């Protein structure tokens, strides 16, 4: 089969662009600049052409693909470190799901299709009238799968243990897929804990209204946020020594815990919200 470099680049440029948009909308849930995603998608297209057309030892193909994925993710979404590894893994997962879905749909359509796959990069020799519907159906299937997966994760409950200053408390918590709050200075993600529970941990014998008068007891960060109604606000957060999530076998050291003066759950089923970036 003859592989045309321009067609290969175009297919993988469009593919990379759509995958990055899916990650933006479903995984990260925050807007990225279009020009950055276009540049990142171009990196994906160039890497695909390099993998297929350049005379490169097979042992170097995976490192090249991995490096290109890191560059794509960093270019599209991050100004500094962030959770690059987590996002790169999602990019690889999306790529694998898309290849599998495209090949399955090609077989179901019953067309004489020339397919080449090399180190996760796919090339189709398809008539244009077949390729476009196949392309759309493949990504629609992947997007639907991701949405179902995220919706299932959004309802998880945990029992988290938060450590601070030699003390520990264990509280029921909700995985909040909509909580993407980060401290703009440190880049750390912010989980949320009810003040009544936080008092036990930091040893406070005063009310939330006088919190700022006792900054000698605990160092606070003022983290700005924007609510669902578009209103801006400030949440005060302290740095916990560790936050453990046994059900996921995960823990986060020096993570920020925002203080909420009220009940997070009307029926008291949970007292904390786990930041989505921690899982």
C-alpha positions, 0 to 999 in steps of 0.5 A: 500500500502506498502511504501519502504523507500529505493525507497521513498528516491531514488524517492525524492532524484532524484526529489529534485536534478532535482528541484534544477537544474531547480531553478539553471538554470531558476530562479537563472541563476548561477552555483552551485557546484554539491556536494552542490546540491547532499547534498541538494537533500539528505536532501530532500530525508531524509525529505520525508522518515521522513514525510512518515515513522516516527510517527510524529503528522500531525501538525509538518509535514509542519514545518518539510517540510519547515525547510528541504526546507530552509536547501536544498536551503541554502545548494545548493545555498547560503553562506550567507542569500541571497534571501532564502525565494524567492527561497524556495517559488519556490521550493515549487511551483515546488514541487506542479507542479511536483506532479500535472503533475505526477498525471495527466500523470499517469491518462492519461496513464491509468495505475493501479497506486498506489499513496500516497501524504503526505504533498507534498511528493509523492510516486508511486507504478509503474512498472519501465517501466512506472515510468521512462517515467512518471518521465521524462515527468513530469519534462519536462512539469514543465521545459517548464512551468517555461521557458515560465513564465520567458520569459514573465517576461523578457519583462516587463516594469515598471515606477520606483521611486528612492529616494536619499537624499530627492530627487526623480526621476521617470524613465521608467525601464526594468525588466532585467532577465539577471541582477543578479549583486550583490555587493560581499561585502554586497550581495546587488543586483545592478540595473542600471540607466543612468548617465544623469538621476542619475545626477538629483537625486544626484545633480551633475553638472559635467560629468561622467568622473570626477565622482571619483573626487566628492566622497564627494557628493555621496558615491560610491561602485566599483562593479565588473562584467563580461560582456556577452563577458567574459570581466571583468569590474567595475560599480560604484554604490551608495546606494539609500534610496528607489526604488519603483516599483508601478506596482508590489507593491514592494519597496526596501530600501538601494538598490544599483544603478549602474551608466551607462555612456550612453543609456541603450535603443537605442530608449530611451524607458527606462532609468534603468534596474531593478535587477531580484532579486527585483521581 
